């Protein structure tokens, strides 16, 4: 009975402390605060106040915001650890993720992000990105074009939005060793890409996707990106009942050839990374020949 009494008292005290320190706890976390529909203007000051530069302090450190094993400057087999482990902050997950999943609603919103697709919010996110990179001590970041700049009513307006945000990113890069590890075109979120971009049965969607890749490659090159990635998450077909796999493969191959040709014309020295598309094409090829053989 005495033990139960002590446990009851401990729980009661914990509840009181939590209630009294609600504001303190809130300041340390990223609350959803989704009822707040105010429009955020240009953010002033730091985005991550009270967070210092994250440094290596060794395995005995009790500091939760310190590296215990990763020592960027330590040499291993002739190379510094930061050169072996080229960490890259993904803009999509870090600054556009709001905690949503297919079963629920957003659970997180940064205080400097009003959740809109305004250019002002895009500028805030980009400035936050560079502060985050510098405090974390990471030299690389990666992005989809639509992560960093909002889509406009036309392709021309969309490209102008992207140019504005990229100009800011370029200024923020000055005097640092930060640049993109890779850039890519987001050819999956908009409804137009429900049947893919390179494999879309609609020529206007194929052309729009090609134009989007062209612009995304240009800005990746402008920012000194080291790679350009093709993430073909929507490429392919919904069902075997409404596809022509031979034509899809030919269209996808032509799409990649055009991108490779433009890379050379642009003078982009980075690598083209298309592992996912390669795997998909291989699977298409296998299925196509399997059904051709069995048919």
Backbone torsions as a table, in degrees:
resi	resn	phi	psi	omega
1	UNK	NA	-40.4	-179.7
2	UNK	-62.0	-40.3	180.0
3	UNK	-64.4	-41.7	178.3
4	UNK	-62.9	-38.4	178.9
5	UNK	-64.1	-42.6	178.8
6	UNK	-64.0	-39.9	179.3
7	UNK	-64.7	-40.6	179.0
8	UNK	-62.0	-43.3	179.9
9	UNK	-63.9	-42.1	-178.8
10	UNK	-63.4	-43.8	179.3
11	UNK	-65.0	-41.0	179.9
12	UNK	-62.1	-44.4	179.2
13	UNK	-62.9	-40.8	179.4
14	UNK	-61.4	-42.5	179.6
15	UNK	-63.3	-41.7	179.8
16	UNK	-63.9	-44.7	-179.7
17	UNK	-63.3	-40.5	179.4
18	UNK	-64.2	-41.9	-179.6
19	UNK	-65.4	-41.0	-177.9
20	UNK	-71.6	-27.1	-175.3
21	UNK	-105.0	22.9	-177.2
22	UNK	-57.0	-44.4	-178.9
23	UNK	-65.5	-38.6	179.6
24	UNK	-63.8	-44.9	179.7
25	UNK	-64.5	-40.6	-179.1
26	UNK	-61.2	-36.4	-179.8
27	UNK	-67.5	-21.2	-176.6
28	UNK	-94.3	-4.6	-176.5
29	UNK	-126.1	171.2	177.0
30	UNK	-104.6	91.4	-178.5
31	UNK	-69.6	154.6	177.2
32	UNK	-64.6	-48.8	176.2
33	UNK	48.8	41.8	-171.2
34	UNK	-76.9	-10.9	176.7
35	UNK	-76.1	-13.9	-177.1
36	UNK	-80.8	108.8	-177.9
37	UNK	-105.9	20.0	-179.8
38	UNK	-68.5	150.9	178.2
39	UNK	-91.6	121.2	-178.2
40	UNK	-78.4	133.5	173.7
41	UNK	-93.5	-171.4	179.6
42	UNK	-58.9	126.8	-175.3
43	UNK	-74.9	134.0	179.1
44	UNK	-103.6	140.9	176.6
45	UNK	83.9	-164.6	-177.0
46	UNK	-75.2	151.8	176.3
47	UNK	-90.3	-28.0	179.3
48	UNK	-125.2	69.3	-178.4
49	UNK	-66.5	154.1	179.4
50	UNK	67.5	8.8	174.7
51	UNK	-111.6	116.1	-179.5
52	UNK	-86.9	-180.0	177.4
53	UNK	-65.0	133.8	-178.6
54	UNK	-80.4	121.3	-175.0
55	UNK	-123.5	164.8	175.6
56	UNK	-78.9	125.7	179.2
57	UNK	-124.7	0.6	176.5
58	UNK	89.8	164.7	-174.3
59	UNK	-67.0	-15.8	-179.1
60	UNK	-91.6	-3.9	-178.1
61	UNK	-65.3	141.4	175.8
62	UNK	-101.4	5.0	-179.2
63	UNK	-78.6	117.7	-178.8
64	UNK	-68.0	-20.1	179.0
65	UNK	-107.6	57.4	177.1
66	UNK	-148.1	150.2	175.7
67	UNK	-79.0	130.5	179.2
68	UNK	-94.3	-34.1	-175.4
69	UNK	-122.8	-26.7	-178.9
70	UNK	-85.5	112.6	177.5
71	UNK	-117.9	100.5	-170.4
72	UNK	-54.0	-36.0	-173.9
73	UNK	-92.0	-5.7	-178.9
74	UNK	-71.2	132.5	-179.5
75	UNK	-89.2	133.2	177.3
76	UNK	-133.5	118.9	179.9
77	UNK	53.5	42.0	173.4
78	UNK	85.9	-1.2	178.7
79	UNK	-131.4	146.3	176.8
80	UNK	-69.8	152.5	-177.4
81	UNK	-59.2	-35.3	-179.7
82	UNK	-66.6	-22.1	177.4
83	UNK	-86.3	-25.9	173.3
84	UNK	-75.6	-40.9	-175.2
85	UNK	-112.3	88.7	-175.2
86	UNK	-88.9	76.6	-178.4
87	UNK	-63.7	144.1	179.3
88	UNK	-135.2	130.2	178.7
89	UNK	-83.4	120.8	-179.8
90	UNK	-83.3	115.6	-178.1
91	UNK	-59.9	-40.2	-177.8
92	UNK	-55.9	-52.7	-175.7
93	UNK	-76.9	-37.9	-171.5
94	UNK	-79.2	-40.0	-172.7
95	UNK	-116.4	-8.4	177.7
96	UNK	-113.1	-14.7	178.1
97	UNK	-71.1	132.7	-179.5
98	UNK	-119.7	14.8	178.0
99	UNK	85.2	3.4	-179.2
100	UNK	-73.3	141.2	166.7
101	UNK	-131.8	179.9	-173.6
102	UNK	-67.0	-14.3	-178.5
103	UNK	-103.6	-11.0	-171.7
104	UNK	-138.2	-170.0	-176.7
105	UNK	-111.4	171.9	178.2
106	UNK	-57.6	141.8	-179.8
107	UNK	-123.4	-1.2	-176.8
108	UNK	-143.3	138.6	170.9
109	UNK	-146.9	126.6	177.5
110	UNK	-66.3	146.4	-178.2
111	UNK	-64.5	-21.0	179.8
112	UNK	-100.0	13.1	-178.7
113	UNK	-127.8	116.3	-177.9
114	UNK	-88.8	5.2	176.9
115	UNK	80.9	2.2	-179.9
116	UNK	-92.5	173.9	176.5
117	UNK	-104.2	33.3	178.3
118	UNK	-75.2	156.8	176.8
119	UNK	-66.0	-34.8	178.9
120	UNK	-59.6	-44.9	178.2
121	UNK	-66.1	-37.5	177.4
122	UNK	-61.9	-39.8	177.4
123	UNK	-65.4	-41.7	177.8
124	UNK	-59.4	-45.0	-179.2
125	UNK	-61.9	-41.6	-178.1
126	UNK	-67.4	-41.2	177.9
127	UNK	-65.5	-38.3	176.7
128	UNK	-63.5	-38.7	179.1
129	UNK	-57.7	-45.7	-177.1
130	UNK	-72.2	-34.3	174.8
131	UNK	-64.6	-41.7	179.1
132	UNK	-61.3	-46.6	179.9
133	UNK	-59.7	-45.0	-176.8
134	UNK	-69.3	-40.6	179.4
135	UNK	-70.2	-30.5	178.7
136	UNK	-81.8	-19.1	-179.3
137	UNK	77.3	31.1	-179.3
138	UNK	-107.2	136.9	-174.3
139	UNK	-96.1	-9.5	-175.0
140	UNK	-124.0	150.2	170.0
141	UNK	-141.7	164.8	-179.1
142	UNK	-142.6	156.5	-171.0
143	UNK	-157.4	153.8	160.2
144	UNK	-92.0	152.4	179.7
145	UNK	-58.9	-40.0	-177.3
146	UNK	-79.6	-11.5	173.5
147	UNK	-65.4	-42.9	-167.8
148	UNK	-94.7	-19.1	-178.5
149	UNK	-142.8	143.0	-176.4
150	UNK	-74.6	151.9	174.7
151	UNK	-78.9	135.8	179.2
152	UNK	-95.3	-170.4	-179.4
153	UNK	-76.1	-23.4	178.5
154	UNK	-132.8	165.8	177.3
155	UNK	-63.3	-37.1	179.0
156	UNK	-62.1	-45.3	178.6
157	UNK	-65.8	-39.9	178.8
158	UNK	-61.5	-45.0	179.6
159	UNK	-65.0	-35.6	177.6
160	UNK	-65.4	-40.1	176.2
161	UNK	-60.7	-44.5	-179.4
162	UNK	-63.8	-41.7	178.9
163	UNK	-60.3	-40.1	-178.4
164	UNK	-64.8	-43.5	-179.0
165	UNK	-71.8	-38.1	178.7
166	UNK	-65.3	-36.7	176.9
167	UNK	-60.6	-40.4	176.5
168	UNK	-65.1	-45.6	180.0
169	UNK	-60.0	-38.5	180.0
170	UNK	-65.0	-39.7	177.3
171	UNK	-66.4	-40.2	-179.2
172	UNK	-68.0	-27.1	178.8
173	UNK	-72.8	-24.3	-175.1
174	UNK	-58.9	132.7	178.9
175	UNK	78.8	7.7	177.7
176	UNK	-121.1	172.9	173.0
177	UNK	-104.7	26.2	-175.8
178	UNK	-96.5	134.5	171.8
179	UNK	-158.9	165.3	-178.0
180	UNK	-69.1	136.4	170.0
181	UNK	-72.6	-37.3	173.2
182	UNK	-160.7	157.6	170.4
183	UNK	-124.9	164.0	178.8
184	UNK	-157.2	166.9	176.8
185	UNK	-100.0	134.2	-180.0
186	UNK	-84.8	94.6	-176.7
187	UNK	-108.2	47.0	-176.8
188	UNK	-147.2	-27.4	-171.7
189	UNK	-79.9	-41.6	-177.6
190	UNK	-68.2	147.9	-177.0
191	UNK	-59.6	-26.9	-177.2
192	UNK	-61.1	-23.0	-175.4
193	UNK	-99.2	23.4	-177.6
194	UNK	-62.8	-25.3	176.1
195	UNK	-109.4	22.5	-179.4
196	UNK	91.7	179.4	176.6
197	UNK	-111.3	-63.7	179.1
198	UNK	-66.6	-28.1	-178.3
199	UNK	-104.5	8.8	179.6
200	UNK	-64.0	141.7	177.4
201	UNK	-76.3	-3.2	-177.6
202	UNK	-106.3	123.9	-175.2
203	UNK	-64.9	-32.8	179.9
204	UNK	-67.8	-31.8	177.2
205	UNK	-72.8	-40.9	175.0
206	UNK	-56.0	-46.9	-178.2
207	UNK	-66.5	-40.2	179.4
208	UNK	-64.1	-43.3	178.1
209	UNK	-62.3	-40.4	178.5
210	UNK	-63.7	-41.4	178.4
211	UNK	-64.8	-36.4	179.6
212	UNK	-68.5	-40.9	176.4
213	UNK	-63.1	-42.1	179.0
214	UNK	-55.7	-49.2	-177.9
215	UNK	-68.6	-41.0	-179.6
216	UNK	-63.9	-37.5	177.8
217	UNK	-67.5	-37.8	178.7
218	UNK	-61.6	-46.2	-177.2
219	UNK	-73.3	-31.8	174.6
220	UNK	-62.1	-43.4	177.5
221	UNK	-63.5	-42.6	-178.9
222	UNK	-62.2	-34.6	-178.7
223	UNK	-87.6	2.7	179.4
224	UNK	78.6	27.0	179.7
225	UNK	-62.9	147.6	-175.5
226	UNK	-95.4	-15.1	179.3
227	UNK	-148.5	159.1	169.3
228	UNK	-126.6	128.2	-172.1
229	UNK	-107.6	140.8	169.7
230	UNK	-105.4	111.6	179.1
231	UNK	-107.0	100.1	-171.5
232	UNK	-95.1	49.3	-174.7
233	UNK	-64.0	-20.9	179.6
234	UNK	-105.0	-5.4	-176.4
235	UNK	-67.8	144.6	179.3
236	UNK	120.8	-150.4	-172.5
237	UNK	-135.9	160.7	178.5
238	UNK	-80.2	-38.6	-176.8
239	UNK	-155.8	153.2	178.3
240	UNK	-64.1	-14.2	-177.2
241	UNK	-77.0	-16.7	-175.8
242	UNK	-133.8	43.9	-179.0
243	UNK	-139.2	156.8	171.2
244	UNK	-124.2	92.2	-171.2
245	UNK	-63.2	-35.0	179.2
246	UNK	-61.2	-45.1	179.5
247	UNK	-67.2	-39.4	178.9
248	UNK	-61.3	-43.6	179.2
249	UNK	-63.7	-40.7	179.3
250	UNK	-65.6	-41.6	179.2
251	UNK	-65.8	-41.6	179.2
252	UNK	-65.0	-41.7	178.4
253	UNK	-61.5	-41.7	178.7
254	UNK	-64.8	-39.5	178.4
255	UNK	-59.0	-47.1	-179.0
256	UNK	-68.8	-36.1	176.8
257	UNK	-62.8	-43.6	179.0
258	UNK	-61.6	-41.4	179.2
259	UNK	-64.6	-41.8	179.4
260	UNK	-65.0	-39.9	178.0
261	UNK	-64.0	-40.9	-178.9
262	UNK	-70.6	-33.1	175.9
263	UNK	-55.6	-45.1	179.9
264	UNK	-67.6	-41.2	179.3
265	UNK	-63.6	-37.5	-178.6
266	UNK	-73.4	-24.9	-175.6
267	UNK	83.0	20.0	179.6
268	UNK	-75.2	122.1	-175.9
269	UNK	-92.3	-6.2	-179.5
270	UNK	-70.9	166.7	179.0
271	UNK	-85.4	150.1	171.6
272	UNK	-94.7	120.0	-178.2
273	UNK	-107.5	119.1	-176.9
274	UNK	-138.5	42.6	-175.4
275	UNK	-60.8	-43.7	-176.8
276	UNK	-64.8	-43.1	179.0
277	UNK	-65.2	-38.7	178.6
278	UNK	-60.1	-44.3	179.6
279	UNK	-63.3	-43.0	179.7
280	UNK	-63.3	-42.8	179.4
281	UNK	-62.3	-39.6	178.7
282	UNK	-62.7	-43.3	178.8
283	UNK	-65.2	-41.5	177.0
284	UNK	-58.5	-44.5	-178.3
285	UNK	-60.8	-45.3	-179.1
286	UNK	-63.0	-48.4	-179.2
287	UNK	-63.8	-40.8	-178.5
288	UNK	-60.3	-47.7	-178.8
289	UNK	-71.7	-31.7	178.3
290	UNK	-63.9	-48.5	-177.8
291	UNK	-72.3	-29.6	176.1
292	UNK	-66.5	-40.6	-178.6
293	UNK	-69.5	-44.6	-177.3
294	UNK	-75.2	-22.7	179.8
295	UNK	-76.6	NA	NA
